[in-house]
């Protein structure tokens, strides 16, 4: 089996499993790069070849732990899951330390809404923050996905091929009713040629934060983080937040307990009790 055949197998299996376009691109990228690096037949790949590639990514290419972890997932998908070699699973790579982002406050969210350029821009912020949508989900959101009366929505085949339930705030529903008065398109947000791109949403959010004079680096996924963090601080059960974020593992959602410092700030230092 040559390189072309292996890559075709990987791409076919990725599509069958409903992996996201980004996952398909990255898994293909790392598997192609690995075969270019070892310069040998995929059938003759051994564990030491995999280790050499990871060492190359870390020392020569200066990849961080997160990128190497992604490369490991890509090669494990190919050589362990598809080809059945079981040579990647037991290889350890540097542990990825997830950085705690600087979450925008409710006041800063309000400032962004107040400095929105237009209703379309405002609705982007409201959806990302009040519903916790991923930017790709927002970009592909269709009118039929919305239930304005119940203030809810349902996305079909979200990340990982799962259906995605979300809530909508009263303010968002009010703005949507105004926005949709003369809207005749299938998609909620329209770009120059069809549905808006994720990049356009990112730029719009960044420009709004700049107009609001917010010093923090603001990006769409940070508003999703703010959605989860503020719900947690308001006392919403973490299992409910897990459902709203469409996390399959509660441990993923539990990360937000590290992000929120509201309860920690209430703790009195022992020095003050002396």
C-alpha positions in Angstrom: 0.0 0.0 0.0 1.5 3.3 -1.0 1.1 6.9 0.4 -1.7 7.8 -1.9 -3.8 4.8 -1.0 -3.3 5.3 2.8 -4.3 9.0 2.6 -7.4 8.0 0.6 -8.3 5.5 3.3 -7.9 8.1 6.0 -10.0 10.7 4.1 -12.7 8.2 3.4 -12.9 7.0 7.0 -13.0 10.6 8.3 -16.0 11.3 6.1 -17.8 8.1 7.1 -17.3 9.0 10.8 -18.6 12.6 10.1 -15.5 14.3 11.4 -15.5 18.1 11.0 -13.8 19.7 8.0 -11.0 21.0 10.2 -10.3 17.5 11.6 -10.3 16.1 8.1 -7.7 18.8 7.1 -5.5 18.3 10.1 -5.5 14.5 10.1 -4.7 14.5 6.4 -1.9 17.1 6.9 -0.2 15.2 9.7 -0.4 11.8 7.9 1.0 13.2 4.7 3.8 15.0 6.6 4.7 11.8 8.5 5.0 9.7 5.3 7.1 12.5 3.7 9.3 12.5 6.8 10.0 8.8 7.1 10.2 8.2 3.3 9.1 4.5 3.5 6.1 2.4 2.7 3.2 2.8 5.2 3.1 -1.0 5.5 6.6 -1.0 7.0 6.0 1.7 9.6 7.1 0.8 13.1 6.7 2.5 16.5 10.2 4.0 16.4 9.2 5.9 13.1 6.3 7.5 14.9 8.5 8.5 17.9 11.1 10.0 15.5 8.4 12.1 13.9 7.1 13.4 17.2 10.7 14.2 18.3 11.1 16.1 15.0 8.0 18.1 15.5 9.0 19.1 19.0 12.7 19.8 18.5 13.1 20.8 14.9 9.7 22.3 14.1 9.2 23.7 17.6 5.6 22.5 17.7 3.8 23.0 21.1 2.3 20.2 23.1 -1.2 20.8 21.8 -0.1 20.4 18.1 1.9 17.3 18.8 -1.1 15.8 20.7 -3.2 16.5 17.5 -0.5 14.8 15.4 -0.6 11.8 17.7 -4.4 11.6 17.3 -4.0 11.8 13.5 -1.5 9.0 13.3 -3.3 6.8 15.8 -6.4 7.2 13.7 -4.5 5.9 10.6 -2.2 3.3 12.0 -4.1 1.9 15.0 -7.8 2.3 14.0 -7.6 1.9 10.2 -4.5 -0.3 9.6 -4.7 -2.1 13.0 -1.0 -1.8 13.8 -1.5 -0.6 17.4 1.8 1.2 17.5 0.7 4.7 18.5 -1.6 4.3 21.5 1.2 3.6 24.0 3.4 6.5 22.8 3.4 9.3 25.4 3.7 12.9 24.3 4.1 16.1 26.4 1.0 16.8 28.5 -1.0 19.7 27.2 -1.6 22.4 29.8 -4.7 24.2 28.9 -4.3 27.9 29.5 -7.0 29.8 31.5 -8.4 32.6 29.3 -9.2 36.0 30.5 -13.0 35.9 30.3 -14.9 39.1 29.5 -17.1 40.4 32.3 -20.8 41.0 31.9 -20.1 44.7 31.8 -17.7 44.2 28.9 -20.3 42.1 27.0 -22.8 44.9 27.5 -20.3 47.4 26.1 -19.8 45.2 23.0 -23.6 45.1 22.5 -23.8 48.9 22.9 -21.0 49.4 20.4 -22.4 47.0 17.7 -22.2 48.6 14.3 -25.6 47.2 13.3 -28.3 44.7 14.2 -26.5 41.9 12.4 -23.3 42.5 14.3 -25.3 42.6 17.6 -27.0 39.3 16.9 -23.6 37.6 16.3 -22.5 38.7 19.8 -25.9 37.7 21.4 -25.8 34.3 19.8 -22.2 33.5 20.8 -22.7 34.7 24.4 -26.4 34.0 25.2 -26.5 30.6 23.5 -22.9 29.4 23.7 -22.7 28.6 20.0 -19.4 27.7 18.3 -18.5 30.1 15.6 -18.9 27.4 12.9 -22.4 26.6 14.2 -23.3 30.3 14.1 -22.0 30.6 10.5 -24.1 27.7 9.4 -27.2 28.5 11.4 -30.5 28.3 9.4 -33.8 30.0 10.0 -35.5 26.7 10.3 -33.2 25.8 13.3 -34.9 28.5 15.4 -38.0 28.3 17.6 -38.5 31.9 18.6 -41.7 31.2 20.6 -39.9 28.7 22.9 -36.6 30.7 22.8 -34.7 27.5 21.7 -33.0 26.1 18.7 -31.8 22.7 17.4 -28.8 22.3 15.1 -28.7 19.1 13.1 -25.3 17.3 12.9 -23.2 19.7 15.0 -19.6 19.0 16.1 -19.0 15.2 16.0 -22.2 14.7 14.1 -24.4 15.3 17.1 -27.6 17.3 17.2 -27.1 20.5 19.1 -29.8 22.0 21.4 -29.4 25.6 22.5 -31.2 28.3 24.3 -31.9 31.9 23.3 -32.3 35.0 25.5 -35.3 37.2 25.4 -33.2 40.1 24.2 -31.9 37.9 21.3 -35.4 36.8 20.3 -36.6 40.4 20.3 -33.7 41.4 18.0 -34.2 38.4 15.8 -37.9 39.2 15.2 -36.8 42.7 14.0 -33.9 41.3 11.9 -36.0 38.6 10.2 -38.8 41.0 9.1 -37.4 41.3 5.5 -35.0 38.2 5.6 -35.7 35.8 2.8 -32.5 33.7 2.9 -32.2 30.1 4.2 -29.2 31.0 6.4 -29.5 33.5 9.2 -26.2 35.4 8.5 -25.3 36.0 4.9 -21.9 36.9 3.5 -20.9 38.1 0.0 -21.7 34.7 -1.6 -23.9 32.5 0.6 -23.7 31.9 4.3 -21.2 34.1 6.2 -17.7 32.8 6.8 -16.3 32.1 10.3 -13.5 34.5 9.5 -16.0 37.3 8.9 -17.6 36.7 12.2 -14.2 36.7 13.9 -13.2 40.0 12.4 -16.6 41.5 13.2 -16.2 40.5 16.9 -12.7 41.9 17.1 -13.7 45.2 15.5 -16.6 45.5 18.0 -14.4 44.9 21.0 -12.0 47.5 19.7 -14.8 50.1 19.3 -15.9 49.3 22.9 -12.3 50.0 24.0 -12.0 46.5 25.6 -8.3 45.8 26.3 -8.7 42.0 26.4 -8.2 39.9 23.3 -11.8 39.0 22.3 -12.6 36.2 19.9 -15.8 34.2 19.2 -14.9 31.1 21.3 -14.1 33.4 24.2 -17.8 34.4 24.2 -18.7 30.7 24.4 -16.4 30.4 27.4 -18.0 33.5 29.0 -21.5 31.9 28.4 -20.4 28.8 30.4 -18.5 30.6 33.1 -21.2 33.1 33.8 -23.9 30.4 34.0 -21.7 28.5 36.5 -21.2 31.7 38.6 -25.0 32.2 38.5 -25.5 28.8 40.1 -26.6 26.7 37.1 -25.9 23.0 37.6 -22.7 22.0 35.8 -24.6 19.0 34.2 -27.0 21.4 32.6 -24.1 23.5 31.3 -22.6 20.2 29.9 -25.8 19.6 27.8 -25.9 23.2 26.6 -22.3 23.1 25.5 -22.8 19.6 23.9 -19.9 18.2 25.8 -19.8 14.4 25.8 -17.6 14.3 28.9 -18.4 16.1 32.1 -14.6 16.5 32.7 -14.5 18.9 29.7 -17.2 21.1 31.3 -15.6 20.9 34.7 -12.7 22.9 33.3 -14.9 26.0 33.8 -14.6 25.6 37.6 -11.0 26.6 37.1 -11.9 29.5 35.0 -14.4 31.0 37.4 -12.8 32.8 40.4 -16.0 34.3 41.8 -16.4 31.7 44.6 -12.7 31.7 45.4 -12.7 35.5 45.9 -15.3 35.0 48.7 -12.8 32.9 50.8 -11.4 34.7 53.7 -7.6 34.5 54.2 -6.6 32.8 57.4 -4.4 35.8 58.2 -7.5 37.9 58.5 -8.8 35.6 61.3 -5.8 35.9 63.6 
